[in-house]
Amino acid sequence: MDVSARLAEMGISRYEAHVEVVLRDINTDKMHRLSETKLPVPSLVGPLFDQLDTPLSAASPPGLHTSGEVKALQGLLQTFGYFSGAVDGSYSTSTKDAVAAFQKYAKITPPDGIANGQTKRALLRRRFDLNADPPADVQAADGAAAFTPPFTPGQTVTYRVGASPGYLPRAKVLTEVAAMMAQWANATHLHFVRLREGHRGVADLSISWSELREGNALFFDGPGGKLAHNLGGEIVLDSAERWVLRGELPEILRDAKLGASSFGLSAVVLHEVGHALGLVHSPDPSAVMFAFYDPTKLTLAQGDLTAARKLYGPSPPPPTHLDNQSYVQQCLAPTLTNGLKALCAERPTAPVEWLALWLQSHNPNRPVAP
C-alpha cells in the first residue's frame, strides 16, 4: 500500500512506520489478527528516498529512517551491478566503494562514496532498462560485451514486432523499428529482415509490449524507471508508459510535463537492439548505449560503432573495380539471397514486383570503372 502523502503530513518516513492489520469476521463479528489468516502481509511502499538532499554515509545518524534509505541505496546499487554485499542497511566500506563506482559512471564529482542529493537523483534517473552497468575493466573495452556474441558476422538476423499500442499507427511503428535496425546493419556485418505479420516462424529477435511493474526497482519513483526489458533476444517495452514516435519528439522536448511522461520509441529500440547484439552499457555519455534514457539519441555514436564492430566486424565495402566474378560473389549473390529470404518472410501478393523494389532499395554500390 502507498500511504506516502499521509506519512508526509505526519512527518514520518515509511521506514519508521509499521502496518498492523486487524480483520473483522462479518459472520461472527469477531476480530482477528492478520497472522491468524492465510492472507499476505501488506508492506509499505513509496519513494525510495524521503529526503533527497540529506546525504547518506557512514556518519549518518542511526535509526530506522537511515537504515531504510541505506537499504534502498544498496538495492539500487545491486540492481545496477555495483554492489554484491548484503542489503542490510549498514553503510559499510563496500557500500561506500559501490557508491563511488556509480558516481564515476554517472560523472559525479568528486566520487567520494557519499550518497548526496546529486547521487540519489542520478540513481533515480530514467534509464533505458535495469541492465547492470559493466565493471570498469569492461567499460574500458568500448562497451563491447565480454562474452560470445549471440550472432555471427554475415548472419541474417530475423525479427518480429508484436502487437503495438493501439494509439500508435502500426505502419509508422514498423518503419521506425526498421530504421533503427538499419543503423546496426549499416554499422556491422549483419543483415536484418522482419518476419511478415502472422508468420509462425521463430525470429532471432522479437519486440513486444507488456507491463513491467514486476521487478521494477524504480516503479514508485515516477514514470520511466524501467522502460524496457531485454533477455535472450526478446525485447519487451513497458506498455504502462506512453510511447511516442519521432514526429512527436519536438513537442515532448518543448513540454517538460509531457516529456516526463512520454518516451521515444526509436531511442529505446535502438538502445535495446544494441543489448540484443551483445553490447553492454557504455561509459560514454554521448553513446546510444549509455545507461540513461535520452530521446534525442537516434544515431549511433563512434563508441557504439566501435563496440559493435569489435563483435561483428564492419559492413563489407563494395568492390572497387569491374570484375564480374567478384561482383557476383561479393555483392550480387549475398544481396539476392537476402532479398529471397525477405520475400519468403513477407509473402507479398505480388512477389515479383515486391522483390524488384526490395532489390532496388537494397542494391549494393556498383563498382566504379577505373
Residue pairs with C-beta under 8 A, 6 or more apart in sequence:
1 19
1 42
1 43
1 44
1 45
2 44
2 45
2 46
2 220
3 14
3 17
3 44
3 46
4 14
4 46
4 47
7 13
7 14
7 17
7 46
13 50
13 51
13 64
13 65
13 68
13 69
14 44
14 45
14 46
14 50
14 68
15 50
15 64
15 65
15 67
15 68
15 69
16 63
16 64
16 65
16 68
17 44
19 42
19 43
19 44
21 33
21 34
21 41
21 42
22 31
22 32
22 33
22 34
23 31
23 32
23 33
23 34
23 37
23 39
24 30
24 31
24 32
25 31
25 32
34 41
45 220
46 220
47 220
47 221
48 69
48 72
48 73
48 75
48 76
48 124
48 218
48 220
48 221
49 69
49 72
49 73
49 120
49 124
50 65
50 69
51 69
52 117
52 120
52 121
53 116
53 117
54 117
55 114
55 115
55 116
55 117
56 66
56 69
56 70
56 73
56 91
56 114
56 115
56 120
57 91
57 96
57 113
57 114
57 115
58 91
58 92
58 96
60 66
60 70
60 91
66 89
67 89
67 90
68 89
70 89
70 90
70 91
70 95
71 87
71 88
71 89
73 95
73 99
73 115
73 120
73 123
74 83
74 85
74 87
74 88
74 89
74 95
74 98
75 87
75 217
76 123
76 217
76 218
77 83
77 95
77 98
77 99
77 102
77 123
78 84
78 87
79 130
79 132
79 217
80 102
80 123
80 130
80 132
80 133
80 291
81 132
81 133
81 134
81 135
82 98
82 99
82 101
82 102
82 133
83 94
83 95
83 98
84 94
85 92
85 94
85 95
85 98
96 113
96 114
97 113
99 113
99 114
99 115
99 119
100 111
100 112
100 113
101 111
101 136
102 108
102 119
102 122
102 123
102 133
103 109
103 110
103 111
103 112
103 113
103 119
103 122
104 111
104 136
105 133
105 139
105 283
105 291
106 119
106 122
106 125
106 292
107 285
108 118
108 119
108 122
115 123
124 218
124 221
124 225
125 292
125 293
126 223
126 224
126 225
126 227
126 292
126 293
127 218
127 224
127 225
127 226
127 227
127 291
127 292
127 293
128 227
128 228
128 267
128 268
128 271
128 272
128 291
128 292
128 293
129 226
129 227
129 228
129 229
129 230
129 271
129 272
129 275
130 215
130 216
130 217
130 218
130 226
130 229
131 230
131 275
131 280
131 281
131 291
132 281
133 139
133 280
133 281
133 291
134 143
134 146
134 280
134 281
134 283
138 145
138 146
138 280
139 282
139 283
140 283
141 307
141 310
142 282
142 303
142 306
142 307
142 310
143 279
143 280
143 281
143 282
143 283
143 284
143 287
143 289
143 303
143 304
143 306
143 307
144 278
144 279
144 280
144 306
144 307
144 308
144 310
144 311
145 278
145 279
145 280
145 311
146 280
147 278
148 278
149 277
149 278
149 311
149 312
150 233
150 276
150 277
150 278
151 157
151 190
151 204
151 277
151 278
151 312
152 312
153 188
153 189
153 190
153 312
153 313
154 189
154 190
154 191
155 190
155 191
156 190
156 191
156 192
156 193
156 338
156 341
157 190
157 191
157 192
157 193
157 204
157 205
158 192
158 193
158 194
158 195
158 201
158 203
158 204
158 205
158 345
159 177
159 181
159 192
159 193
159 194
159 195
159 203
159 204
159 205
159 206
159 207
160 194
160 195
160 199
160 203
160 205
160 206
160 207
161 173
161 174
161 177
161 194
161 206
161 207
161 208
162 206
162 207
162 208
162 209
163 208
163 209
164 170
164 173
164 209
165 209
165 239
165 243
168 243
168 245
168 265
169 245
172 245
172 247
173 245
173 265
174 194
176 245
176 246
176 265
176 266
176 269
177 194
177 207
177 265
177 269
178 192
178 194
179 266
180 266
180 269
180 270
180 273
181 192
181 194
181 273
182 192
183 270
183 299
183 300
184 190
184 192
184 270
184 273
184 274
184 277
184 300
184 308
185 191
185 192
185 315
186 315
187 300
187 304
187 305
187 308
187 309
187 314
187 315
188 277
188 308
188 309
188 311
188 312
188 313
188 314
188 315
189 312
189 313
189 314
189 315
189 316
190 277
190 312
191 338
193 338
193 341
193 342
193 345
194 345
194 346
195 201
195 203
195 345
196 345
196 346
196 347
199 345
199 347
201 345
203 233
204 233
205 233
205 234
205 235
205 273
205 276
206 233
206 234
206 235
207 235
207 237
207 269
207 272
208 234
208 235
208 236
208 237
209 236
209 237
209 238
209 239
210 236
210 237
210 238
210 239
211 238
211 239
211 240
212 226
212 228
212 229
212 236
212 238
212 239
212 240
213 219
213 240
215 226
215 229
216 225
216 226
217 225
217 226
218 224
218 225
218 226
219 225
219 226
222 260
223 241
223 260
223 261
223 263
224 241
224 260
224 263
224 293
226 238
227 237
227 238
227 241
227 263
227 268
227 293
228 235
228 236
228 237
228 238
228 268
228 271
228 272
229 235
229 236
229 238
230 236
230 272
230 275
230 276
233 276
235 269
235 272
235 273
235 275
235 276
237 243
237 265
237 268
237 269
237 272
241 261
241 262
241 263
242 261
242 262
242 263
243 262
243 263
243 264
243 265
244 252
244 262
244 263
244 264
244 265
245 264
245 265
245 266
246 264
246 265
246 266
246 298
248 262
249 264
249 295
249 296
251 258
252 258
252 259
252 262
252 264
252 295
253 259
253 295
253 296
259 295
263 293
263 295
264 295
264 298
266 298
267 288
267 293
267 294
267 295
267 296
267 297
267 298
268 293
270 288
270 297
270 298
270 300
271 288
271 289
271 297
274 288
274 289
274 304
274 308
275 289
277 308
277 311
277 312
278 311
279 289
279 304
279 307
279 308
279 311
280 289
281 289
281 290
281 291
282 288
282 289
282 290
282 303
282 304
282 307
283 290
284 290
284 301
284 303
285 292
286 301
286 303
287 297
287 301
287 303
287 304
288 297
288 299
288 300
288 301
288 304
289 303
289 304
289 307
290 297
300 308
316 330
318 330
318 331
318 364
318 365
318 366
318 367
319 326
319 327
319 330
319 331
319 367
320 367
320 368
321 367
321 368
321 369
321 370
322 367
322 369
322 370
323 367
327 366
327 367
331 364
331 366
332 364
335 359
335 362
335 363
335 364
336 359
338 362
339 355
339 358
339 359
339 362
340 355
342 358
343 351
343 354
343 355
343 358
346 354
348 354
